[in-house]
């Protein structure tokens, strides 16, 4: 009984009514209005999973799931099972329901990451063969179709022939006896075709009178000449009716045979529609899915809004809903909310109660993420007055009666019957009110201490100042209050945690104009200690307001920082894209220049091949290639020296893993004298770097000319052209391995008289080994490093004999 009372007090049925407006079918709306709360946490989690999957599915599809054609066929299934005869319209409703559920099942099965919905529709059978039989036999208006059977088609053909004969005879009579006819029209009375005849001329048309007009001036007569054919028509209609019943009976029996499967299909469709209603209602509330926590985690409901007030704001032009923050430490068992009347204490209780019920029923909660709260087995409430003149109950008596029912629900219906403390939420409004303040305060204190032992969480509103002190006596108690604006003399409806509410009666009375001497007299009777407490509470409230203001300023600054970061990131991305585009354009220009140079080189080679191979022609070709190179290749510019150590500066010596101080440096020898610890040493520029990793760039020194310079090489018969035949790449090889490869490359490049060796720069060891090998080789006349545009110190050119 107390459970149903709690639902009424929290106005749960109003919320269910709002939920039903989001259902797509009649059954879904009824299921929403009379929604049953789950008995287990697992069932609630299942409902929440259904809601989340529908929410994600409709957002992903950018359209709503359609329940077109699905209707309430429960009564038709029951009558078919009892041997009744289903009408054509009822059969059509069954067929469209089968098609609608099949369409929903197909959509769900085609999607991914919705295992709960897939499991829900996995065992649904939609019987397409029954649907086809119904559409074959029943027209869209619910009548039996001629296609249903050959016998029915034959009977209806006979009916058509007989009706046409009757029409022809009656039209012939109207033409012959036009003076006796009131109106030239053939009509029906019952299933008989008649003519409207003027009453005075009734003897001119002999027949059976079936009806007359209200004035008696017109008689509706069936002529004797068509009576026999009318009888035949009646017989054919009876045969038609019998054949239609046979067809409907056959379809009804098919439905009766699969009644259980169709009932299950209808239940699944209703469950799915209810999940869709929960999802769409949650989306409309701008709500978020809750997470059920255990007893060791805090309750977190930030910016929680009352769902019924949100509905009132949007549909009834109500005032804007003020959200509340609910954060309860896991060790807290009782929260005492204090504050002035009409400050929002009762609304706070109902908001928290509805939030727990919504989570339990699988509905998202209108609060900001994270939404975390326990799964309460029982939600019990005592909100509002329970006065009854018939039962002679006062407000106090009504509260006590309800408290007795709450305690019985927690611990059993009798003192002897006990059960372990339940996972329960108890909501009490004005606990202990309605009697002597001293006794009421004592009773409220004892009651809250009892509930701290028996319920998981109790939230109580009160005006008793003594309850504020329970927090400092028992760590399981917490204070909260509804904020009151002293300037406007009105509540703000905000919930403040950790601060008890202070009395505002004297302040309000003074601001409203009550004489000062009366206010002062009241203050002296209240006592200085109470006034001191109020001042302390006022100071705490002021500190909270200051902190909230600072938090708002910090939040605003954070938003501006995030906006600035977004702008900088956008500009950086634009610069990177611009640099990328420029590089791509440069590469395209380089490729064009290379292609043009290749074409010009190929033309020079063709001219050389076509003429006589003489030293003069070769020199001309060489000059032409030189001009091409000067025109196409970019000018080499030496980059400026970016880093030079300074005396007294700290530098890093990577080879020794030490940081040293620069004592002196020599630009000529490119050496630096450093000290680390007690050690002093001189190292070359190449062995040091700055603390941020910059290297010292050294200038290449010209090699001294040999004492006996070698004579210049004789002019070659062909220009120095680099091809795949006279080039070898030994980067990454060891010196010993490279010598064998060089031997083969020299033999291969003898005809061209030149060998390009690509060894890379690296540490220089491979280059040194290659030079030593080539200098000893009998077929190598001389060596030189390649031009800078051909690889520089990473490539060696060997001239062969």
C-alpha positions in Angstrom: 0.0 0.0 0.0 2.8 2.5 0.9 4.4 1.8 -2.5 1.3 2.9 -4.3 1.0 5.9 -2.0 4.5 6.9 -2.8 3.9 6.8 -6.5 0.8 9.0 -6.0 2.7 11.5 -3.8 5.6 11.8 -6.3 3.1 12.2 -9.2 4.6 9.2 -11.0 1.3 8.6 -12.9 1.5 12.1 -14.4 5.0 11.4 -15.7 3.7 8.1 -17.2 0.9 10.0 -18.9 3.5 12.3 -20.5 5.6 9.3 -21.5 2.5 7.7 -23.2 2.3 10.7 -25.7 5.6 9.5 -27.2 4.3 6.0 -27.9 3.5 5.1 -31.6 0.8 2.5 -30.9 -2.3 2.2 -28.8 -0.8 -0.7 -26.9 2.4 1.2 -26.3 0.5 4.2 -24.9 -1.4 1.9 -22.5 1.8 0.2 -21.5 3.4 3.6 -20.8 0.4 4.8 -18.7 0.4 1.7 -16.5 4.1 1.1 -16.6 5.3 -1.5 -14.0 8.4 -0.8 -12.1 11.0 -3.6 -12.2 11.6 -5.8 -9.2 15.4 -6.4 -9.9 18.4 -4.3 -10.8 19.1 -6.6 -13.7 15.6 -5.9 -15.2 16.2 -2.1 -14.9 19.6 -2.5 -16.6 17.9 -4.4 -19.4 15.3 -1.6 -19.9 18.0 1.1 -19.8 20.0 -0.9 -22.4 16.9 -1.0 -24.7 16.4 2.8 -24.3 20.1 3.5 -25.1 20.1 1.3 -28.2 16.9 2.8 -29.6 18.3 6.3 -28.8 21.6 5.5 -30.7 19.8 3.7 -33.5 17.4 6.6 -34.3 20.3 9.1 -34.1 22.3 6.9 -36.4 19.5 6.5 -39.0 18.5 10.1 -38.7 14.9 8.9 -38.8 12.3 7.4 -36.4 11.4 3.8 -36.2 8.0 3.4 -37.9 5.2 1.4 -36.3 2.8 1.9 -39.2 0.2 -0.9 -39.5 0.8 -2.3 -36.0 -2.5 -2.4 -34.1 -4.1 -4.1 -31.0 -5.0 -7.5 -32.3 -5.3 -9.1 -28.9 -9.1 -9.4 -28.8 -9.1 -10.9 -32.3 -6.6 -13.5 -31.3 -8.7 -14.4 -28.2 -11.9 -14.8 -30.3 -10.1 -16.8 -33.0 -8.8 -19.2 -30.2 -12.4 -19.6 -28.9 -13.7 -20.6 -32.3 -15.2 -17.3 -33.3 -15.2 -15.8 -36.8 -12.9 -12.9 -37.5 -14.1 -10.2 -39.9 -12.2 -9.1 -42.9 -11.1 -5.8 -41.2 -9.7 -7.8 -38.2 -7.8 -10.1 -40.5 -6.4 -7.1 -42.4 -5.3 -5.6 -39.0 -3.5 -8.9 -38.3 -1.8 -8.8 -41.7 -0.6 -5.2 -41.4 0.6 -5.9 -37.9 2.7 -8.9 -39.2 4.1 -6.7 -42.0 4.9 -3.8 -39.5 6.7 -6.1 -37.1 8.7 -7.7 -39.9 9.8 -4.3 -41.1 11.0 -3.4 -37.6 12.8 -6.7 -37.2 14.6 -6.2 -40.6 15.8 -2.7 -39.6 17.1 -4.0 -36.3 18.8 -7.0 -37.7 20.6 -4.9 -40.3 22.2 -2.6 -37.7 25.3 -3.2 -35.6 26.0 -2.8 -31.9 22.4 -3.3 -30.7 22.6 -6.7 -29.1 19.7 -6.2 -26.7 17.2 -5.2 -29.4 18.4 -8.0 -31.7 17.8 -10.5 -28.9 14.4 -9.0 -28.3 13.2 -9.7 -31.9 15.3 -12.9 -32.5 12.4 -15.3 -31.8 9.6 -13.3 -33.5 7.8 -15.1 -36.3 5.9 -12.9 -38.7 4.2 -15.7 -40.9 4.4 -14.0 -44.3 2.4 -16.9 -45.8 -0.6 -16.0 -43.6 -0.2 -12.4 -44.5 -0.2 -13.2 -48.2 -3.3 -15.4 -47.8 -5.2 -12.6 -46.0 -4.3 -10.0 -48.7 -5.3 -12.5 -51.4 -8.7 -13.1 -49.9 -9.5 -9.7 -48.3 -9.8 -6.4 -50.1 -8.6 -3.1 -48.6 -12.1 -2.3 -47.4 -12.4 -5.6 -45.5 -14.7 -7.4 -48.0 -13.9 -10.9 -49.2 -12.3 -10.7 -52.7 -13.3 -12.6 -55.8 -9.8 -14.1 -55.7 -10.6 -15.9 -52.5 -12.1 -19.0 -54.3 -13.5 -20.0 -57.8 -16.8 -20.9 -56.2 -17.2 -17.3 -54.8 -16.3 -15.9 -58.2 -18.9 -18.0 -59.9 -21.6 -17.0 -57.4 -20.9 -13.3 -57.8 -21.0 -13.7 -61.6 -24.5 -15.2 -61.3 -25.5 -12.4 -59.0 -24.4 -9.8 -61.6 -26.3 -11.5 -64.4 -29.6 -11.7 -62.3 -29.2 -8.1 -61.2 -28.8 -6.9 -64.8 -31.9 -8.8 -65.8 -33.9 -7.2 -63.0 -32.6 -3.8 -64.0 -33.6 -4.3 -67.6 -37.1 -5.3 -66.8 -37.7 -2.5 -64.3 -36.4 0.1 -66.8 -38.8 -1.4 -69.4 -41.7 -1.0 -67.0 -40.7 2.6 -66.2 -40.7 3.5 -69.9 -44.1 1.9 -70.5 -45.7 3.2 -67.3 -44.0 6.5 -67.0 -47.2 8.3 -66.0 -47.5 6.1 -62.9 -43.9 6.5 -61.9 -43.2 9.1 -59.2 -39.5 9.3 -60.0 -37.5 7.5 -62.7 -35.2 5.7 -60.4 -34.7 2.1 -59.3 -34.2 1.7 -55.6 -34.1 -1.0 -53.0 -36.1 -1.9 -49.9 -34.2 -4.5 -48.0 -32.7 -6.8 -50.6 -35.6 -6.3 -53.1 -35.5 -4.0 -56.1 -38.6 -1.7 -56.3 -40.1 1.2 -58.2 -41.5 4.4 -56.7 -45.1 4.5 -57.9 -47.7 7.2 -57.4 -50.3 6.0 -54.9 -53.4 6.7 -57.2 -51.8 4.8 -60.1 -50.8 1.7 -58.1 -53.1 -0.5 -60.1 -51.2 0.2 -63.3 -48.2 -1.7 -61.9 -49.2 -4.9 -60.2 -46.8 -6.2 -57.6 -45.8 -6.4 -54.0 -45.8 -3.2 -51.9 -42.7 -3.1 -49.7 -42.8 0.4 -48.4 -44.4 3.9 -48.7 -43.3 7.4 -48.2 -44.0 9.4 -45.1 -46.8 11.2 -46.8 -48.3 8.1 -48.4 -48.1 9.7 -51.9 -45.4 7.2 -53.0 -45.6 3.4 -52.9 -42.5 1.3 -53.4 -43.7 -1.7 -55.5 -41.8 -4.8 -56.7 -43.5 -5.8 -59.9 -44.6 -9.4 -60.2 -42.5 -9.9 -63.3 -39.2 -9.6 -61.3 -40.3 -11.3 -58.1 -39.0 -14.7 -59.2 -35.6 -13.2 -60.3 -35.5 -11.3 -56.9 -35.9 -14.7 -55.2 -33.1 -16.1 -57.2 -30.9 -13.1 -56.3 -31.7 -13.7 -52.6 -30.6 -17.3 -53.0 -27.4 -16.3 -54.7 -26.6 -13.8 -51.9 -27.1 -16.5 -49.3 -24.7 -18.7 -51.2 -22.3 -15.8 -51.4 -22.5 -15.3 -47.6 -22.0 -19.0 -46.9 -18.9 -19.1 -49.2 -17.5 -15.9 -47.6 -17.9 -17.5 -44.1 -16.0 -20.5 -45.3 -13.2 -18.4 -46.5 -13.1 -16.3 -43.3 -13.3 -19.5 -41.2 -10.3 -20.9 -43.0 -8.3 -17.7 -42.3 -9.5 -17.6 -38.7 -8.3 -21.2 -38.1 -4.9 -20.3 -39.5 -4.7 -17.4 -37.0 -5.9 -19.7 -34.1 -3.2 -22.2 -34.9 -0.4 -19.7 -34.3 -2.1 -17.6 -31.6 0.7 -18.0 -29.1 3.3 -16.9 -31.6 1.2 -13.9 -32.6 0.6 -13.0 -28.9 4.4 -13.1 -28.4 4.9 -10.9 -31.5 2.4 -8.4 -30.2 4.2 -8.3 -26.8 7.5 -7.7 -28.5 6.0 -4.9 -30.6 4.6 -3.3 -27.4 7.9 -3.7 -25.6 9.7 -2.1 -28.5 7.2 0.7 -28.7 7.6 1.4 -25.0 11.4 1.4 -25.4 11.0 3.9 -28.3 8.7 6.1 -26.1 11.3 6.1 -23.3 14.0 7.0 -25.8 12.1 9.9 -27.4 10.9 11.2 -24.0 14.5 11.1 -22.8 15.6 13.0 -25.9 12.9 15.6 -25.4 14.0 16.1 -21.8 17.6 16.4 -22.9 18.3 13.7 -20.4 21.3 11.4 -20.0 21.5 7.7 -19.2 22.1 6.9 -15.5 24.7 4.4 -14.1 23.8 2.3 -11.1 26.5 2.5 -8.4 27.3 0.4 -5.3 27.3 1.6 -1.7 30.9 2.7 -1.9 30.4 5.4 -4.6 28.9 8.8 -4.2 25.5 9.8 -5.6 26.0 12.4 -8.4 23.1 14.2 -10.0 24.3 17.6 -11.3 21.9 20.1 -12.8 19.0 17.8 -12.0 15.6 19.2 -13.3 12.1 18.2 -12.2 10.6 16.4 -15.3 7.0 17.5 -14.6 8.2 21.1 -14.3 10.0 20.8 -17.6 6.8 19.6 -19.2 4.9 22.5 -17.6 7.5 25.0 -18.8 7.3 23.7 -22.4 3.6 22.9 -22.8 1.9 25.2 -20.3 4.1 28.3 -20.4 5.4 27.7 -16.9 8.3 29.4 -15.3 11.9 28.3 -16.1 13.0 25.3 -14.1 15.8 25.9 -11.7 18.1 22.8 -11.6 19.6 21.4 -8.3 22.8 19.6 -7.6 22.7 16.4 -5.6 26.0 14.9 -4.4 25.8 12.6 -1.5 28.9 10.9 0.0 28.5 7.1 0.4 28.9 7.3 4.2 25.9 9.6 4.5 22.6 8.0 5.5 20.4 11.0 6.4 20.2 14.4 4.7 18.3 17.2 6.5 17.1 20.0 4.3 16.1 23.2 6.0 15.0 26.6 4.8 11.9 28.8 4.5 8.5 27.8 3.3 7.9 27.9 -0.5 11.7 27.6 -0.9 11.6 24.4 -2.9 12.2 21.8 -0.3 9.2 19.6 -1.3 10.0 20.0 -5.0 13.6 18.8 -4.2 12.2 15.7 -2.5 9.9 15.0 -5.5 12.7 15.7 -8.0 15.0 13.2 -6.4 12.2 10.6 -6.0 11.2 10.9 -9.6 14.8 10.6 -10.8 15.2 7.3 -8.9 11.9 6.0 -10.3 12.9 7.0 -13.9 16.2 5.2 -13.7 14.5 2.2 -12.3 12.0 2.2 -15.2 14.7 2.6 -17.9 14.2 6.3 -18.6 17.1 8.7 -18.8 17.4 11.4 -16.1 17.3 15.1 -16.9 20.8 15.9 -15.4 24.3 16.4 -16.7 26.7 13.5 -17.0 27.8 11.7 -15.0 24.5 10.6 -13.7 25.2 8.1 -10.9 22.8 6.8 -8.3 22.0 3.5 -6.5 19.3 1.1 -7.6 16.8 1.4 -4.7 14.7 -1.7 -4.0 12.1 0.5 -2.3 11.2 4.1 -2.6 9.0 5.3 0.3 7.7 8.8 0.8 5.7 10.9 3.3 5.0 14.2 1.5 2.1 16.6 2.2 -0.8 16.4 4.7 -3.0 13.5 5.2 -6.0 15.0 7.0 -9.4 13.2 7.1 -12.5 14.5 8.8 -14.2 11.1 8.4 -11.3 9.3 10.2 -10.8 12.2 12.6 -7.1 12.4 11.7 -5.1 15.5 12.2 -2.0 16.5 10.2 0.2 14.9 12.8 -1.8 11.7 13.0 -1.7 11.4 9.2 2.1 11.7 9.2 2.4 9.1 12.0 0.1 6.6 10.2 2.2 6.9 7.0 5.5 6.6 9.0 4.2 3.4 10.5 3.5 2.0 7.0 7.0 3.1 5.9 8.7 1.4 8.9 6.6 -1.8 8.3 7.7 -1.8 4.6 11.4 -1.5 5.8 11.3 -4.1 8.7 8.2 -6.1 8.5 4.5 -5.8 9.4 5.0 -6.7 13.0 7.6 -6.1 15.7 8.4 -9.9 15.7 9.0 -9.9 11.9 12.4 -8.5 10.9 14.4 -8.4 7.8 17.8 -7.1 6.9 18.1 -3.3 6.0 16.8 -2.8 2.5 18.3 -0.8 -0.3 15.7 1.9 0.3 15.2 5.6 -0.3 13.0 7.3 2.3 11.6 10.9 1.5 10.1 12.8 4.4 8.5 16.2 4.2 8.3 18.3 7.4 9.3 15.4 9.6 7.8 15.7 13.1 5.5 18.6 12.1 2.0 19.2 13.3 2.5 18.9 17.1 4.3 20.7 20.0 7.7 21.9 18.6 9.7 20.4 21.5 8.1 17.0 21.2 8.1 17.1 17.4 11.8 17.9 17.3 12.6 15.1 19.7 10.4 12.7 17.7 12.0 13.8 14.4 15.5 13.3 15.8 14.7 9.8 17.1 13.0 8.8 13.8 15.9 10.0 11.6 18.4 8.1 13.8 16.3 5.0 13.4 16.1 5.4 9.7 19.9 5.9 9.5 20.2 2.3 10.7 17.4 0.8 8.5 17.5 2.6 5.2 20.2 3.2 2.7 19.4 6.9 2.3 16.8 9.2 4.0 16.2 12.8 2.8 14.0 14.9 5.1 12.9 18.5 5.1 12.3 20.2 8.4 12.0 23.5 10.2 13.5 22.2 13.5 16.9 23.8 14.3 17.9 20.9 16.4 18.1 18.6 13.4 20.9 20.9 12.0 23.2 19.8 14.8 22.9 16.0 14.1 25.6 16.4 11.4 28.1 17.3 14.1 27.1 14.4 16.4 26.9 11.6 13.8 29.0 11.4 10.6 26.1 9.7 8.8 24.2 12.9 8.8 24.5 15.8 6.3 22.9 19.3 6.1 21.5 21.0 3.1 19.3 24.1 2.6 17.3 26.0 0.0 18.8 29.4 -0.7 16.9 32.6 0.2 17.6 36.0 -1.2 17.5 38.6 1.7 17.2 41.5 -0.8 14.2 40.3 -2.8 12.7 38.4 0.2 12.2 35.4 -2.1 13.7 32.0 -2.5 16.0 31.2 -5.4 15.1 27.5 -5.4 18.8 26.5 -5.4 19.9 23.7 -3.1 23.0 24.3 -1.0 24.9 21.4 0.4 26.8 21.3 3.7 25.2 24.5 5.0 22.0 24.4 7.1 19.2 26.9 6.5 18.9 29.9 8.7 15.8 31.4 10.1 14.6 34.4 8.1 11.4 35.1 9.9 12.6 38.2 11.8 14.5 39.5 8.8 11.4 39.2 6.6 9.2 40.7 9.2 11.5 43.7 9.5 11.7 44.3 5.8 8.0 44.0 5.4 7.5 46.9 7.9 6.9 45.4 11.3 7.8 47.9 14.1 11.4 47.7 15.1 10.7 47.5 18.8 8.7 44.3 18.2 11.6 42.8 16.2 14.1 43.6 18.9 11.9 42.1 21.6 11.6 39.0 19.5 15.4 38.8 19.0 16.0 39.0 22.8 13.5 36.1 23.3 15.2 34.0 20.6 18.5 34.5 22.3 22.0 35.7 21.3 23.2 32.1 20.6 20.6 31.6 17.9 21.5 34.9 16.4 25.2 34.0 16.4 24.4 30.8 14.6 22.4 32.7 12.0 25.3 35.0 11.5 27.7 32.1 11.0 25.4 30.5 8.5 25.0 33.9 6.7 28.8 34.1 6.5 29.1 30.6 5.0 26.4 31.5 2.5 28.4 34.6 1.5 31.6 32.6 1.1 29.7 30.1 -1.1 28.4 32.9 -3.3 31.9 34.3 -3.6 33.3 30.9 -4.5 30.6 30.4 -7.1 31.3 33.8 -8.6 35.0 33.0 -8.8 34.1 29.6 -10.4 31.9 31.4 -13.0 34.8 33.8 -13.8 37.2 30.9 -14.0 34.8 29.0 -16.3 34.5 32.1 -18.5 38.3 32.5 -18.6 38.5 28.8 -19.5 36.0 29.2 -22.3 37.9 32.2 -23.7 41.2 30.2 -23.5 39.6 27.3 -25.3 38.3 29.7 -28.0 41.7 31.3 -28.4 43.3 27.8 -28.6 40.8 26.8 -31.3 41.6 30.0 -33.3 45.3 29.4 -33.0 44.9 25.8 -34.0 42.8 26.8 -37.0 45.4 29.3 -38.1 48.2 26.7 -37.6 46.4 24.2 -39.6 45.8 26.8 -42.3 49.6 27.6 -42.4 50.5 23.9 -42.5 48.1 23.4 -45.4 49.6 26.5 -47.2 53.1 25.2 -46.7 52.0 21.8 -48.0 50.5 23.4 -51.0 53.7 25.4 -51.7 55.8 22.3 -51.4 53.6 20.5 -53.8 53.8 23.4 -56.2 57.6 23.5 -55.9 57.7 19.8 -56.6 55.6 20.2 -59.7 57.9 23.0 -60.9 61.0 20.9 -60.2 59.5 17.9 -62.1 58.7 20.2 -65.1 62.3 21.5 -65.0 63.7 18.0 -64.8 61.5 16.8 -67.7 62.6 19.8 -69.8 66.3 19.2 -69.0 66.0 15.5 -69.9 64.5 16.5 -73.2 67.3 18.9 -73.9 69.9 16.4 -72.8 68.4 13.8 -75.0 68.5 16.2 -78.0 72.2 16.9 -77.3 72.9 13.2 -77.1 71.1 12.6 -80.4 73.0 15.3 -82.1 76.3 13.8 -80.8 75.4 10.4 -82.0 74.4 11.6 -85.4 77.7 13.4 -86.1 81.3 12.3 -86.0 82.7 11.5 -82.5 85.5 14.1 -82.2 86.9 15.9 -79.3 85.5 19.2 -80.6 82.0 17.8 -80.9 82.3 16.2 -77.4 83.4 19.6 -76.0 80.4 21.3 -77.6 78.1 18.7 -76.1 79.8 19.2 -72.7 79.3 23.0 -73.0 75.6 22.5 -74.0 75.1 20.3 -70.9 76.8 22.8 -68.7 74.5 25.5 -70.0 71.4 23.3 -69.4 72.7 22.7 -65.8 73.2 26.4 -65.1 69.8 27.2 -66.5 67.8 24.4 -64.8 69.5 23.7 -61.5 69.0 26.1 -58.6 71.9 28.1 -57.3 73.4 26.5 -54.2 73.3 28.8 -51.3 75.2 28.1 -48.1 72.9 28.4 -45.1 74.0 30.8 -42.5 75.6 29.5 -39.4 72.8 29.1 -36.9 74.7 28.4 -33.8 78.1 29.3 -32.3 79.1 28.6 -28.7 80.0 31.5 -26.4 82.5 31.8 -23.6 80.8 30.9 -20.3 77.9 29.1 -22.0 76.8 25.6 -21.0 77.1 23.1 -23.7 76.5 19.3 -24.0 79.1 16.8 -25.1 77.0 13.8 -26.3 79.9 11.5 -26.8 80.8 11.8 -23.1 77.3 12.3 -21.8 78.5 15.4 -19.9 77.4 19.1 -19.7 80.4 21.4 -19.7 81.2 25.2 -19.5 82.9 26.9 -22.5 86.3 28.4 -21.4 87.6 29.6 -24.8 87.1 28.8 -28.5 89.0 29.1 -31.7 87.2 29.9 -35.0 90.3 29.1 -37.1 90.8 25.6 -35.7 87.0 25.2 -35.0 87.8 23.9 -31.5 86.5 24.8 -28.1 88.1 24.5 -24.6 85.6 23.2 -22.0 85.5 22.3 -18.4 83.3 19.8 -16.6 84.0 19.1 -12.9 87.8 19.2 -12.5 88.4 18.1 -16.1 89.5 20.5 -18.8 89.8 19.5 -22.4 89.7 20.8 -26.0 87.1 19.3 -28.4 86.2 20.1 -32.0 82.9 22.0 -32.7 81.4 18.8 -34.2 81.6 17.1 -30.8 79.4 19.6 -28.9 75.8 20.9 -29.1 73.7 23.4 -27.3 71.5 22.4 -24.4 68.4 22.6 -26.7 70.1 20.2 -29.2 71.5 22.7 -31.8 74.6 21.6 -33.7 77.5 23.8 -34.6 77.8 24.0 -38.4 81.4 24.0 -39.6 82.7 25.4 -42.9 84.4 22.9 -45.3 88.1 23.7 -45.7 89.6 23.6 -49.1 92.0 20.7 -49.6 95.7 21.7 -50.0 97.0 21.3 -53.5 99.4 18.4 -53.9 103.1 19.1 -54.4 103.1 17.4 -57.8 99.7 18.0 -59.3 98.5 15.4 -61.7 98.1 16.5 -65.3 94.6 17.3 -66.4 92.7 14.4 -67.9 92.5 14.2 -71.6 89.3 15.3 -73.2 86.8 12.4 -73.4 85.0 11.3 -76.5 81.6 11.6 -74.7 80.2 13.9 -72.0 80.2 12.8 -68.3 76.7 11.5 -68.1 75.4 9.6 -65.0 73.5 6.5 -65.8 72.4 3.3 -64.1 75.4 1.5 -65.8 78.0 3.7 -64.1 76.4 4.3 -60.7 76.5 2.1 -57.6 74.7 2.7 -54.3 76.5 1.1 -51.3 74.7 3.1 -48.5 74.3 0.9 -45.4 77.1 -1.5 -46.4 80.2 -2.3 -44.5 83.6 -1.5 -46.0 84.5 -5.1 -46.6 81.2 -5.8 -48.3 81.4 -2.6 -50.4 84.9 -3.5 -51.8 83.4 -6.5 -53.7 80.5 -4.5 -55.0 82.9 -1.8 -56.1 85.1 -4.3 -58.0 82.1 -5.4 -60.0 80.9 -1.8 -60.7 84.4 -0.8 -61.9 84.4 -3.6 -64.4 81.0 -2.7 -65.6 81.7 1.1 -65.9 85.0 0.8 -67.8 83.5 1.7 -71.1 82.1 5.0 -69.8 85.3 5.8 -68.0 83.6 7.1 -64.9 82.0 5.6 -61.8 79.6 7.3 -59.4 79.7 5.8 -55.9 76.9 6.7 -53.6 78.1 6.1 -50.0 76.2 8.7 -48.0 77.5 11.1 -45.4 76.9 9.5 -42.1 79.9 9.2 -39.8 82.3 9.3 -42.8 83.9 5.9 -42.1 82.4 4.3 -45.2 83.5 7.2 -47.4 87.1 6.9 -46.0 87.2 3.1 -46.7 85.9 3.6 -50.2 88.5 6.3 -50.9 91.3 4.1 -49.6 90.2 1.2 -51.7 89.8 3.3 -54.9 93.1 5.0 -54.4 94.8 1.6 -54.4 92.9 0.3 -57.3 95.0 0.1 -60.6 92.0 1.1 -62.8 91.2 4.3 -60.9 93.1 7.4 -62.0 91.7 10.0 -59.6 88.8 10.7 -57.2 86.7 13.7 -56.4 83.6 14.5 -54.5 80.4 15.1 -56.5 79.1 18.6 -57.0 76.7 19.8 -54.3 73.7 19.4 -56.5 74.7 15.7 -57.2 75.1 14.7 -53.6 78.2 16.6 -52.4 80.3 14.7 -49.8 77.8 11.8 -50.0 78.9 10.8 -53.5 82.4 10.1 -54.9 83.3 10.2 -58.6 86.0 7.8 -59.7 87.7 8.4 -63.1 88.8 5.1 -64.7 91.6 4.3 -67.1 
